[in-house]
Amino acid sequence: MGFDKQMLIDFPRPKTFGYRANTEQLAKYSLMLMKDKDFREKIGKNAAEHALKNFHYKTTAKKMIDVLSS
């Protein structure tokens, strides 16, 4: 979801939140999530797998150790 090509914006001062979205796609997929049970289940399953893979406490701890070690 978002732009067709990856876009990076370099902010001179760090921002807490900065995301540009394609509002037409946001509306389209929001509507799909509301109407399509199978799509919701697929998205939910994928989100759970992503969260477990990337944000499990052991994964986060390893990343912190790597950062602190470098």
CHARMM internal coordinates of N, CA and C (Angstrom, degrees):
IC EDIT
DIST 1 N 1 CA 1.4433
DIST 1 CA 1 C 1.5235
ANGL 1 N 1 CA 1 C 107.94
DIST 1 C 2 N 1.2833
ANGL 1 CA 1 C 2 N 118.92
DIHE 1 N 1 CA 1 C 2 N 145.38
DIST 2 N 2 CA 1.4443
ANGL 1 C 2 N 2 CA 122.33
DIHE 1 CA 1 C 2 N 2 CA -179.31
DIST 2 CA 2 C 1.5077
ANGL 2 N 2 CA 2 C 110.35
DIHE 1 C 2 N 2 CA 2 C 121.92
DIST 2 C 3 N 1.2904
ANGL 2 CA 2 C 3 N 116.36
DIHE 2 N 2 CA 2 C 3 N -139.16
DIST 3 N 3 CA 1.4556
ANGL 2 C 3 N 3 CA 121.48
DIHE 2 CA 2 C 3 N 3 CA -178.38
DIST 3 CA 3 C 1.5180
ANGL 3 N 3 CA 3 C 111.06
DIHE 2 C 3 N 3 CA 3 C -86.93
DIST 3 C 4 N 1.3289
ANGL 3 CA 3 C 4 N 116.32
DIHE 3 N 3 CA 3 C 4 N 157.56
DIST 4 N 4 CA 1.4634
ANGL 3 C 4 N 4 CA 121.25
DIHE 3 CA 3 C 4 N 4 CA 179.22
DIST 4 CA 4 C 1.5179
ANGL 4 N 4 CA 4 C 111.72
DIHE 3 C 4 N 4 CA 4 C -64.78
DIST 4 C 5 N 1.3254
ANGL 4 CA 4 C 5 N 117.55
DIHE 4 N 4 CA 4 C 5 N -34.32
DIST 5 N 5 CA 1.4619
ANGL 4 C 5 N 5 CA 120.25
DIHE 4 CA 4 C 5 N 5 CA 177.59
DIST 5 CA 5 C 1.5313
ANGL 5 N 5 CA 5 C 108.07
DIHE 4 C 5 N 5 CA 5 C -116.73
DIST 5 C 6 N 1.3188
ANGL 5 CA 5 C 6 N 115.40
DIHE 5 N 5 CA 5 C 6 N 153.82
DIST 6 N 6 CA 1.4500
ANGL 5 C 6 N 6 CA 119.61
DIHE 5 CA 5 C 6 N 6 CA -179.66
DIST 6 CA 6 C 1.5210
ANGL 6 N 6 CA 6 C 109.82
DIHE 5 C 6 N 6 CA 6 C -68.28
DIST 6 C 7 N 1.3138
ANGL 6 CA 6 C 7 N 116.38
DIHE 6 N 6 CA 6 C 7 N 132.76
DIST 7 N 7 CA 1.4542
ANGL 6 C 7 N 7 CA 120.99
DIHE 6 CA 6 C 7 N 7 CA -179.91
DIST 7 CA 7 C 1.5213
ANGL 7 N 7 CA 7 C 108.77
DIHE 6 C 7 N 7 CA 7 C -124.59
DIST 7 C 8 N 1.3124
ANGL 7 CA 7 C 8 N 116.48
DIHE 7 N 7 CA 7 C 8 N 130.10
DIST 8 N 8 CA 1.4491
ANGL 7 C 8 N 8 CA 122.18
DIHE 7 CA 7 C 8 N 8 CA 176.33
DIST 8 CA 8 C 1.5154
ANGL 8 N 8 CA 8 C 109.03
DIHE 7 C 8 N 8 CA 8 C -114.91
DIST 8 C 9 N 1.3192
ANGL 8 CA 8 C 9 N 115.64
DIHE 8 N 8 CA 8 C 9 N 136.13
DIST 9 N 9 CA 1.4516
ANGL 8 C 9 N 9 CA 120.93
DIHE 8 CA 8 C 9 N 9 CA 178.19
DIST 9 CA 9 C 1.5194
ANGL 9 N 9 CA 9 C 107.04
DIHE 8 C 9 N 9 CA 9 C -117.55
DIST 9 C 10 N 1.3228
ANGL 9 CA 9 C 10 N 116.71
DIHE 9 N 9 CA 9 C 10 N 126.36
DIST 10 N 10 CA 1.4529
ANGL 9 C 10 N 10 CA 121.77
DIHE 9 CA 9 C 10 N 10 CA 179.15
DIST 10 CA 10 C 1.5210
ANGL 10 N 10 CA 10 C 107.84
DIHE 9 C 10 N 10 CA 10 C -95.42
DIST 10 C 11 N 1.3456
ANGL 10 CA 10 C 11 N 116.69
DIHE 10 N 10 CA 10 C 11 N 108.81
DIST 11 N 11 CA 1.4517
ANGL 10 C 11 N 11 CA 121.25
DIHE 10 CA 10 C 11 N 11 CA 179.38
DIST 11 CA 11 C 1.5286
ANGL 11 N 11 CA 11 C 109.21
DIHE 10 C 11 N 11 CA 11 C -88.65
DIST 11 C 12 N 1.3339
ANGL 11 CA 11 C 12 N 118.66
DIHE 11 N 11 CA 11 C 12 N 132.33
DIST 12 N 12 CA 1.4542
ANGL 11 C 12 N 12 CA 120.19
DIHE 11 CA 11 C 12 N 12 CA -179.98
DIST 12 CA 12 C 1.5278
ANGL 12 N 12 CA 12 C 112.03
DIHE 11 C 12 N 12 CA 12 C -62.47
DIST 12 C 13 N 1.3064
ANGL 12 CA 12 C 13 N 116.66
DIHE 12 N 12 CA 12 C 13 N -35.60
DIST 13 N 13 CA 1.4681
ANGL 12 C 13 N 13 CA 121.40
DIHE 12 CA 12 C 13 N 13 CA 174.66
DIST 13 CA 13 C 1.5151
ANGL 13 N 13 CA 13 C 107.50
DIHE 12 C 13 N 13 CA 13 C -116.70
DIST 13 C 14 N 1.3354
ANGL 13 CA 13 C 14 N 117.82
DIHE 13 N 13 CA 13 C 14 N 136.88
DIST 14 N 14 CA 1.4763
ANGL 13 C 14 N 14 CA 119.71
DIHE 13 CA 13 C 14 N 14 CA -179.91
DIST 14 CA 14 C 1.5230
ANGL 14 N 14 CA 14 C 111.86
DIHE 13 C 14 N 14 CA 14 C -57.89
DIST 14 C 15 N 1.3091
ANGL 14 CA 14 C 15 N 115.23
DIHE 14 N 14 CA 14 C 15 N 142.65
DIST 15 N 15 CA 1.4539
ANGL 14 C 15 N 15 CA 120.88
DIHE 14 CA 14 C 15 N 15 CA 178.15
DIST 15 CA 15 C 1.5143
ANGL 15 N 15 CA 15 C 109.03
DIHE 14 C 15 N 15 CA 15 C -114.42
DIST 15 C 16 N 1.3222
ANGL 15 CA 15 C 16 N 116.37
DIHE 15 N 15 CA 15 C 16 N 148.28
DIST 16 N 16 CA 1.4515
ANGL 15 C 16 N 16 CA 120.80
DIHE 15 CA 15 C 16 N 16 CA 177.56
DIST 16 CA 16 C 1.5185
ANGL 16 N 16 CA 16 C 110.06
DIHE 15 C 16 N 16 CA 16 C -69.24
DIST 16 C 17 N 1.3320
ANGL 16 CA 16 C 17 N 116.74
DIHE 16 N 16 CA 16 C 17 N -39.91
DIST 17 N 17 CA 1.4555
ANGL 16 C 17 N 17 CA 120.78
DIHE 16 CA 16 C 17 N 17 CA -178.43
DIST 17 CA 17 C 1.5163
ANGL 17 N 17 CA 17 C 108.60
DIHE 16 C 17 N 17 CA 17 C -147.65
DIST 17 C 18 N 1.2900
ANGL 17 CA 17 C 18 N 116.44
DIHE 17 N 17 CA 17 C 18 N 125.69
DIST 18 N 18 CA 1.4559
ANGL 17 C 18 N 18 CA 120.26
DIHE 17 CA 17 C 18 N 18 CA 176.47
DIST 18 CA 18 C 1.5147
ANGL 18 N 18 CA 18 C 109.19
DIHE 17 C 18 N 18 CA 18 C -151.14
DIST 18 C 19 N 1.3227
ANGL 18 CA 18 C 19 N 118.34
DIHE 18 N 18 CA 18 C 19 N 105.05
DIST 19 N 19 CA 1.4478
ANGL 18 C 19 N 19 CA 121.90
DIHE 18 CA 18 C 19 N 19 CA -177.90
DIST 19 CA 19 C 1.5100
ANGL 19 N 19 CA 19 C 108.77
DIHE 18 C 19 N 19 CA 19 C -141.68
DIST 19 C 20 N 1.3174
ANGL 19 CA 19 C 20 N 116.11
DIHE 19 N 19 CA 19 C 20 N 126.71
DIST 20 N 20 CA 1.4575
ANGL 19 C 20 N 20 CA 120.61
DIHE 19 CA 19 C 20 N 20 CA 175.14
DIST 20 CA 20 C 1.5140
ANGL 20 N 20 CA 20 C 107.58
DIHE 19 C 20 N 20 CA 20 C -100.93
DIST 20 C 21 N 1.3072
ANGL 20 CA 20 C 21 N 116.97
DIHE 20 N 20 CA 20 C 21 N 130.49
DIST 21 N 21 CA 1.4533
ANGL 20 C 21 N 21 CA 120.82
DIHE 20 CA 20 C 21 N 21 CA -177.22
DIST 21 CA 21 C 1.5230
ANGL 21 N 21 CA 21 C 110.42
DIHE 20 C 21 N 21 CA 21 C -124.70
DIST 21 C 22 N 1.3167
ANGL 21 CA 21 C 22 N 113.96
DIHE 21 N 21 CA 21 C 22 N 153.56
DIST 22 N 22 CA 1.4497
ANGL 21 C 22 N 22 CA 120.95
DIHE 21 CA 21 C 22 N 22 CA 171.96
DIST 22 CA 22 C 1.5271
ANGL 22 N 22 CA 22 C 105.51
DIHE 21 C 22 N 22 CA 22 C -83.44
DIST 22 C 23 N 1.3260
ANGL 22 CA 22 C 23 N 117.35
DIHE 22 N 22 CA 22 C 23 N 107.36
DIST 23 N 23 CA 1.4600
ANGL 22 C 23 N 23 CA 120.88
DIHE 22 CA 22 C 23 N 23 CA -172.98
DIST 23 CA 23 C 1.5304
ANGL 23 N 23 CA 23 C 112.74
DIHE 22 C 23 N 23 CA 23 C -65.54
DIST 23 C 24 N 1.3245
ANGL 23 CA 23 C 24 N 116.99
DIHE 23 N 23 CA 23 C 24 N -28.98
DIST 24 N 24 CA 1.4695
ANGL 23 C 24 N 24 CA 118.86
DIHE 23 CA 23 C 24 N 24 CA 177.59
DIST 24 CA 24 C 1.5290
ANGL 24 N 24 CA 24 C 110.53
DIHE 23 C 24 N 24 CA 24 C -66.07
DIST 24 C 25 N 1.3442
ANGL 24 CA 24 C 25 N 116.66
DIHE 24 N 24 CA 24 C 25 N -42.80
DIST 25 N 25 CA 1.4678
ANGL 24 C 25 N 25 CA 119.60
DIHE 24 CA 24 C 25 N 25 CA 176.95
DIST 25 CA 25 C 1.5214
ANGL 25 N 25 CA 25 C 110.77
DIHE 24 C 25 N 25 CA 25 C -66.88
DIST 25 C 26 N 1.3177
ANGL 25 CA 25 C 26 N 117.15
DIHE 25 N 25 CA 25 C 26 N -40.19
DIST 26 N 26 CA 1.4607
ANGL 25 C 26 N 26 CA 121.01
DIHE 25 CA 25 C 26 N 26 CA 179.03
DIST 26 CA 26 C 1.5243
ANGL 26 N 26 CA 26 C 110.33
DIHE 25 C 26 N 26 CA 26 C -59.01
DIST 26 C 27 N 1.3232
ANGL 26 CA 26 C 27 N 117.10
DIHE 26 N 26 CA 26 C 27 N -44.61
DIST 27 N 27 CA 1.4600
ANGL 26 C 27 N 27 CA 121.34
DIHE 26 CA 26 C 27 N 27 CA 178.52
DIST 27 CA 27 C 1.5296
ANGL 27 N 27 CA 27 C 111.15
DIHE 26 C 27 N 27 CA 27 C -65.56
DIST 27 C 28 N 1.3328
ANGL 27 CA 27 C 28 N 116.43
DIHE 27 N 27 CA 27 C 28 N -42.70
DIST 28 N 28 CA 1.4698
ANGL 27 C 28 N 28 CA 121.57
DIHE 27 CA 27 C 28 N 28 CA -178.64
DIST 28 CA 28 C 1.5314
ANGL 28 N 28 CA 28 C 110.86
DIHE 27 C 28 N 28 CA 28 C -59.99
DIST 28 C 29 N 1.3550
ANGL 28 CA 28 C 29 N 115.67
DIHE 28 N 28 CA 28 C 29 N -50.03
DIST 29 N 29 CA 1.4587
ANGL 28 C 29 N 29 CA 118.82
DIHE 28 CA 28 C 29 N 29 CA -176.04
DIST 29 CA 29 C 1.5233
ANGL 29 N 29 CA 29 C 112.51
DIHE 28 C 29 N 29 CA 29 C -75.09
DIST 29 C 30 N 1.3143
ANGL 29 CA 29 C 30 N 117.80
DIHE 29 N 29 CA 29 C 30 N -28.29
DIST 30 N 30 CA 1.4615
ANGL 29 C 30 N 30 CA 120.43
DIHE 29 CA 29 C 30 N 30 CA 174.71
DIST 30 CA 30 C 1.5259
ANGL 30 N 30 CA 30 C 109.62
DIHE 29 C 30 N 30 CA 30 C -64.67
DIST 30 C 31 N 1.3238
ANGL 30 CA 30 C 31 N 115.85
DIHE 30 N 30 CA 30 C 31 N -43.60
DIST 31 N 31 CA 1.4613
ANGL 30 C 31 N 31 CA 120.71
DIHE 30 CA 30 C 31 N 31 CA 178.32
DIST 31 CA 31 C 1.5314
ANGL 31 N 31 CA 31 C 110.73
DIHE 30 C 31 N 31 CA 31 C -64.05
DIST 31 C 32 N 1.3422
ANGL 31 CA 31 C 32 N 116.48
DIHE 31 N 31 CA 31 C 32 N -41.34
DIST 32 N 32 CA 1.4725
ANGL 31 C 32 N 32 CA 119.98
DIHE 31 CA 31 C 32 N 32 CA 177.62
DIST 32 CA 32 C 1.5271
ANGL 32 N 32 CA 32 C 110.77
DIHE 31 C 32 N 32 CA 32 C -60.72
DIST 32 C 33 N 1.3336
ANGL 32 CA 32 C 33 N 116.72
DIHE 32 N 32 CA 32 C 33 N -41.77
DIST 33 N 33 CA 1.4647
ANGL 32 C 33 N 33 CA 120.47
DIHE 32 CA 32 C 33 N 33 CA 179.06
DIST 33 CA 33 C 1.5303
ANGL 33 N 33 CA 33 C 111.40
DIHE 32 C 33 N 33 CA 33 C -63.18
DIST 33 C 34 N 1.3168
ANGL 33 CA 33 C 34 N 116.62
DIHE 33 N 33 CA 33 C 34 N -37.18
DIST 34 N 34 CA 1.4660
ANGL 33 C 34 N 34 CA 119.94
DIHE 33 CA 33 C 34 N 34 CA 179.97
DIST 34 CA 34 C 1.5236
ANGL 34 N 34 CA 34 C 112.40
DIHE 33 C 34 N 34 CA 34 C -71.68
DIST 34 C 35 N 1.3285
ANGL 34 CA 34 C 35 N 117.19
DIHE 34 N 34 CA 34 C 35 N -34.84
DIST 35 N 35 CA 1.4602
ANGL 34 C 35 N 35 CA 120.67
DIHE 34 CA 34 C 35 N 35 CA -172.98
DIST 35 CA 35 C 1.5270
ANGL 35 N 35 CA 35 C 115.28
DIHE 34 C 35 N 35 CA 35 C -94.16
DIST 35 C 36 N 1.3316
ANGL 35 CA 35 C 36 N 117.83
DIHE 35 N 35 CA 35 C 36 N -28.35
DIST 36 N 36 CA 1.4646
ANGL 35 C 36 N 36 CA 121.32
DIHE 35 CA 35 C 36 N 36 CA -168.93
DIST 36 CA 36 C 1.5267
ANGL 36 N 36 CA 36 C 112.17
DIHE 35 C 36 N 36 CA 36 C -111.75
DIST 36 C 37 N 1.3334
ANGL 36 CA 36 C 37 N 116.01
DIHE 36 N 36 CA 36 C 37 N 104.17
DIST 37 N 37 CA 1.4679
ANGL 36 C 37 N 37 CA 121.66
DIHE 36 CA 36 C 37 N 37 CA -178.05
DIST 37 CA 37 C 1.5311
ANGL 37 N 37 CA 37 C 111.38
DIHE 36 C 37 N 37 CA 37 C -60.78
DIST 37 C 38 N 1.3387
ANGL 37 CA 37 C 38 N 117.45
DIHE 37 N 37 CA 37 C 38 N -43.20
DIST 38 N 38 CA 1.4694
ANGL 37 C 38 N 38 CA 120.34
DIHE 37 CA 37 C 38 N 38 CA -179.52
DIST 38 CA 38 C 1.5288
ANGL 38 N 38 CA 38 C 111.38
DIHE 37 C 38 N 38 CA 38 C -62.38
DIST 38 C 39 N 1.3332
ANGL 38 CA 38 C 39 N 116.10
DIHE 38 N 38 CA 38 C 39 N -39.70
DIST 39 N 39 CA 1.4624
ANGL 38 C 39 N 39 CA 120.69
DIHE 38 CA 38 C 39 N 39 CA 178.52
DIST 39 CA 39 C 1.5241
ANGL 39 N 39 CA 39 C 110.09
DIHE 38 C 39 N 39 CA 39 C -64.42
DIST 39 C 40 N 1.3550
ANGL 39 CA 39 C 40 N 117.17
DIHE 39 N 39 CA 39 C 40 N -43.12
DIST 40 N 40 CA 1.4685
ANGL 39 C 40 N 40 CA 120.91
DIHE 39 CA 39 C 40 N 40 CA 177.82
DIST 40 CA 40 C 1.5201
ANGL 40 N 40 CA 40 C 111.13
DIHE 39 C 40 N 40 CA 40 C -59.67
DIST 40 C 41 N 1.3424
ANGL 40 CA 40 C 41 N 116.18
DIHE 40 N 40 CA 40 C 41 N -43.66
DIST 41 N 41 CA 1.4636
ANGL 40 C 41 N 41 CA 119.75
DIHE 40 CA 40 C 41 N 41 CA -179.35
DIST 41 CA 41 C 1.5282
ANGL 41 N 41 CA 41 C 111.00
DIHE 40 C 41 N 41 CA 41 C -65.35
DIST 41 C 42 N 1.3355
ANGL 41 CA 41 C 42 N 117.04
DIHE 41 N 41 CA 41 C 42 N -41.33
DIST 42 N 42 CA 1.4647
ANGL 41 C 42 N 42 CA 121.02
DIHE 41 CA 41 C 42 N 42 CA 178.78
DIST 42 CA 42 C 1.5283
ANGL 42 N 42 CA 42 C 110.25
DIHE 41 C 42 N 42 CA 42 C -63.42
DIST 42 C 43 N 1.3326
ANGL 42 CA 42 C 43 N 117.18
DIHE 42 N 42 CA 42 C 43 N -47.13
DIST 43 N 43 CA 1.4599
ANGL 42 C 43 N 43 CA 121.74
DIHE 42 CA 42 C 43 N 43 CA -179.86
DIST 43 CA 43 C 1.5326
ANGL 43 N 43 CA 43 C 109.73
DIHE 42 C 43 N 43 CA 43 C -62.98
DIST 43 C 44 N 1.3216
ANGL 43 CA 43 C 44 N 116.92
DIHE 43 N 43 CA 43 C 44 N -42.43
DIST 44 N 44 CA 1.4677
ANGL 43 C 44 N 44 CA 121.07
DIHE 43 CA 43 C 44 N 44 CA 179.41
DIST 44 CA 44 C 1.5158
ANGL 44 N 44 CA 44 C 112.13
DIHE 43 C 44 N 44 CA 44 C -62.73
DIST 44 C 45 N 1.3304
ANGL 44 CA 44 C 45 N 116.61
DIHE 44 N 44 CA 44 C 45 N -42.68
DIST 45 N 45 CA 1.4667
ANGL 44 C 45 N 45 CA 120.96
DIHE 44 CA 44 C 45 N 45 CA 178.93
DIST 45 CA 45 C 1.5228
ANGL 45 N 45 CA 45 C 110.35
DIHE 44 C 45 N 45 CA 45 C -64.05
DIST 45 C 46 N 1.3324
ANGL 45 CA 45 C 46 N 116.06
DIHE 45 N 45 CA 45 C 46 N -46.10
DIST 46 N 46 CA 1.4654
ANGL 45 C 46 N 46 CA 120.33
DIHE 45 CA 45 C 46 N 46 CA 179.08
DIST 46 CA 46 C 1.5328
ANGL 46 N 46 CA 46 C 111.46
DIHE 45 C 46 N 46 CA 46 C -62.99
DIST 46 C 47 N 1.3272
ANGL 46 CA 46 C 47 N 116.68
DIHE 46 N 46 CA 46 C 47 N -39.54
DIST 47 N 47 CA 1.4658
ANGL 46 C 47 N 47 CA 120.36
DIHE 46 CA 46 C 47 N 47 CA 179.56
DIST 47 CA 47 C 1.5250
ANGL 47 N 47 CA 47 C 110.79
DIHE 46 C 47 N 47 CA 47 C -65.71
DIST 47 C 48 N 1.3286
ANGL 47 CA 47 C 48 N 117.35
DIHE 47 N 47 CA 47 C 48 N -41.10
DIST 48 N 48 CA 1.4584
ANGL 47 C 48 N 48 CA 120.84
DIHE 47 CA 47 C 48 N 48 CA 178.90
DIST 48 CA 48 C 1.5302
ANGL 48 N 48 CA 48 C 111.07
DIHE 47 C 48 N 48 CA 48 C -63.69
DIST 48 C 49 N 1.3281
ANGL 48 CA 48 C 49 N 116.97
DIHE 48 N 48 CA 48 C 49 N -42.83
DIST 49 N 49 CA 1.4622
ANGL 48 C 49 N 49 CA 121.08
DIHE 48 CA 48 C 49 N 49 CA 177.96
DIST 49 CA 49 C 1.5330
ANGL 49 N 49 CA 49 C 110.90
DIHE 48 C 49 N 49 CA 49 C -63.42
DIST 49 C 50 N 1.3323
ANGL 49 CA 49 C 50 N 116.25
DIHE 49 N 49 CA 49 C 50 N -42.69
DIST 50 N 50 CA 1.4632
ANGL 49 C 50 N 50 CA 120.94
DIHE 49 CA 49 C 50 N 50 CA 179.20
DIST 50 CA 50 C 1.5320
ANGL 50 N 50 CA 50 C 110.66
DIHE 49 C 50 N 50 CA 50 C -62.66
DIST 50 C 51 N 1.3243
ANGL 50 CA 50 C 51 N 116.36
DIHE 50 N 50 CA 50 C 51 N -44.94
DIST 51 N 51 CA 1.4667
ANGL 50 C 51 N 51 CA 120.47
DIHE 50 CA 50 C 51 N 51 CA -179.37
DIST 51 CA 51 C 1.5215
ANGL 51 N 51 CA 51 C 110.74
DIHE 50 C 51 N 51 CA 51 C -63.67
DIST 51 C 52 N 1.3165
ANGL 51 CA 51 C 52 N 117.39
DIHE 51 N 51 CA 51 C 52 N -43.56
DIST 52 N 52 CA 1.4531
ANGL 51 C 52 N 52 CA 120.55
DIHE 51 CA 51 C 52 N 52 CA 179.79
DIST 52 CA 52 C 1.5258
ANGL 52 N 52 CA 52 C 110.94
DIHE 51 C 52 N 52 CA 52 C -63.96
DIST 52 C 53 N 1.3289
ANGL 52 CA 52 C 53 N 116.74
DIHE 52 N 52 CA 52 C 53 N -41.98
DIST 53 N 53 CA 1.4624
ANGL 52 C 53 N 53 CA 121.34
DIHE 52 CA 52 C 53 N 53 CA -178.23
DIST 53 CA 53 C 1.5306
ANGL 53 N 53 CA 53 C 111.72
DIHE 52 C 53 N 53 CA 53 C -68.61
DIST 53 C 54 N 1.3265
ANGL 53 CA 53 C 54 N 117.51
DIHE 53 N 53 CA 53 C 54 N -39.78
DIST 54 N 54 CA 1.4613
ANGL 53 C 54 N 54 CA 121.10
DIHE 53 CA 53 C 54 N 54 CA -171.11
DIST 54 CA 54 C 1.5257
ANGL 54 N 54 CA 54 C 115.75
DIHE 53 C 54 N 54 CA 54 C -102.76
DIST 54 C 55 N 1.3326
ANGL 54 CA 54 C 55 N 117.65
DIHE 54 N 54 CA 54 C 55 N -20.50
DIST 55 N 55 CA 1.4600
ANGL 54 C 55 N 55 CA 118.88
DIHE 54 CA 54 C 55 N 55 CA -172.91
DIST 55 CA 55 C 1.5243
ANGL 55 N 55 CA 55 C 113.57
DIHE 54 C 55 N 55 CA 55 C -126.12
DIST 55 C 56 N 1.3248
ANGL 55 CA 55 C 56 N 118.06
DIHE 55 N 55 CA 55 C 56 N 8.96
DIST 56 N 56 CA 1.4625
ANGL 55 C 56 N 56 CA 121.08
DIHE 55 CA 55 C 56 N 56 CA 175.02
DIST 56 CA 56 C 1.5198
ANGL 56 N 56 CA 56 C 107.66
DIHE 55 C 56 N 56 CA 56 C -59.96
DIST 56 C 57 N 1.3205
ANGL 56 CA 56 C 57 N 117.58
DIHE 56 N 56 CA 56 C 57 N 145.21
DIST 57 N 57 CA 1.4594
ANGL 56 C 57 N 57 CA 119.81
DIHE 56 CA 56 C 57 N 57 CA -174.85
DIST 57 CA 57 C 1.5226
ANGL 57 N 57 CA 57 C 112.36
DIHE 56 C 57 N 57 CA 57 C -58.63
DIST 57 C 58 N 1.3251
ANGL 57 CA 57 C 58 N 118.61
DIHE 57 N 57 CA 57 C 58 N -32.71
DIST 58 N 58 CA 1.4624
ANGL 57 C 58 N 58 CA 120.51
DIHE 57 CA 57 C 58 N 58 CA 178.84
DIST 58 CA 58 C 1.5315
ANGL 58 N 58 CA 58 C 110.83
DIHE 57 C 58 N 58 CA 58 C -69.12
DIST 58 C 59 N 1.3282
ANGL 58 CA 58 C 59 N 116.44
DIHE 58 N 58 CA 58 C 59 N -39.04
DIST 59 N 59 CA 1.4673
ANGL 58 C 59 N 59 CA 120.85
DIHE 58 CA 58 C 59 N 59 CA 177.54
DIST 59 CA 59 C 1.5247
ANGL 59 N 59 CA 59 C 110.17
DIHE 58 C 59 N 59 CA 59 C -65.09
DIST 59 C 60 N 1.3211
ANGL 59 CA 59 C 60 N 115.78
DIHE 59 N 59 CA 59 C 60 N -45.31
DIST 60 N 60 CA 1.4600
ANGL 59 C 60 N 60 CA 120.63
DIHE 59 CA 59 C 60 N 60 CA 179.81
DIST 60 CA 60 C 1.5305
ANGL 60 N 60 CA 60 C 110.69
DIHE 59 C 60 N 60 CA 60 C -63.52
DIST 60 C 61 N 1.3245
ANGL 60 CA 60 C 61 N 116.99
DIHE 60 N 60 CA 60 C 61 N -42.39
DIST 61 N 61 CA 1.4691
ANGL 60 C 61 N 61 CA 120.99
DIHE 60 CA 60 C 61 N 61 CA 179.32
DIST 61 CA 61 C 1.5290
ANGL 61 N 61 CA 61 C 110.46
DIHE 60 C 61 N 61 CA 61 C -62.17
DIST 61 C 62 N 1.3332
ANGL 61 CA 61 C 62 N 117.15
DIHE 61 N 61 CA 61 C 62 N -42.01
DIST 62 N 62 CA 1.4711
ANGL 61 C 62 N 62 CA 120.31
DIHE 61 CA 61 C 62 N 62 CA 179.07
DIST 62 CA 62 C 1.5230
ANGL 62 N 62 CA 62 C 110.73
DIHE 61 C 62 N 62 CA 62 C -63.42
DIST 62 C 63 N 1.3321
ANGL 62 CA 62 C 63 N 116.94
DIHE 62 N 62 CA 62 C 63 N -42.74
DIST 63 N 63 CA 1.4651
ANGL 62 C 63 N 63 CA 119.99
DIHE 62 CA 62 C 63 N 63 CA 178.84
DIST 63 CA 63 C 1.5264
ANGL 63 N 63 CA 63 C 110.42
DIHE 62 C 63 N 63 CA 63 C -61.84
DIST 63 C 64 N 1.3239
ANGL 63 CA 63 C 64 N 117.03
DIHE 63 N 63 CA 63 C 64 N -40.55
DIST 64 N 64 CA 1.4718
ANGL 63 C 64 N 64 CA 120.64
DIHE 63 CA 63 C 64 N 64 CA 179.54
DIST 64 CA 64 C 1.5377
ANGL 64 N 64 CA 64 C 110.57
DIHE 63 C 64 N 64 CA 64 C -65.06
DIST 64 C 65 N 1.3173
ANGL 64 CA 64 C 65 N 116.92
DIHE 64 N 64 CA 64 C 65 N -42.41
DIST 65 N 65 CA 1.4641
ANGL 64 C 65 N 65 CA 120.88
DIHE 64 CA 64 C 65 N 65 CA 177.73
DIST 65 CA 65 C 1.5236
ANGL 65 N 65 CA 65 C 109.86
DIHE 64 C 65 N 65 CA 65 C -60.91
DIST 65 C 66 N 1.3395
ANGL 65 CA 65 C 66 N 116.46
DIHE 65 N 65 CA 65 C 66 N -44.46
DIST 66 N 66 CA 1.4673
ANGL 65 C 66 N 66 CA 120.50
DIHE 65 CA 65 C 66 N 66 CA 178.79
DIST 66 CA 66 C 1.5263
ANGL 66 N 66 CA 66 C 111.99
DIHE 65 C 66 N 66 CA 66 C -60.90
DIST 66 C 67 N 1.3454
ANGL 66 CA 66 C 67 N 116.98
DIHE 66 N 66 CA 66 C 67 N -42.65
DIST 67 N 67 CA 1.4603
ANGL 66 C 67 N 67 CA 121.28
DIHE 66 CA 66 C 67 N 67 CA 179.62
DIST 67 CA 67 C 1.5144
ANGL 67 N 67 CA 67 C 110.28
DIHE 66 C 67 N 67 CA 67 C -65.42
DIST 67 C 68 N 1.3163
ANGL 67 CA 67 C 68 N 116.48
DIHE 67 N 67 CA 67 C 68 N -45.71
DIST 68 N 68 CA 1.4601
ANGL 67 C 68 N 68 CA 120.32
DIHE 67 CA 67 C 68 N 68 CA -177.55
DIST 68 CA 68 C 1.5328
ANGL 68 N 68 CA 68 C 111.62
DIHE 67 C 68 N 68 CA 68 C -68.75
DIST 68 C 69 N 1.3158
ANGL 68 CA 68 C 69 N 116.65
DIHE 68 N 68 CA 68 C 69 N -28.85
DIST 69 N 69 CA 1.4710
ANGL 68 C 69 N 69 CA 120.98
DIHE 68 CA 68 C 69 N 69 CA -179.82
DIST 69 CA 69 C 1.5225
ANGL 69 N 69 CA 69 C 112.51
DIHE 68 C 69 N 69 CA 69 C -76.70
DIST 69 C 70 N 1.3200
ANGL 69 CA 69 C 70 N 117.03
DIHE 69 N 69 CA 69 C 70 N -25.37
DIST 70 N 70 CA 1.4780
ANGL 69 C 70 N 70 CA 119.69
DIHE 69 CA 69 C 70 N 70 CA -175.67
DIST 70 CA 70 C 1.5016
ANGL 70 N 70 CA 70 C 113.79
DIHE 69 C 70 N 70 CA 70 C -87.08
END
COOR INIT
IC SEED 1 N 1 CA 1 C
IC BUILD
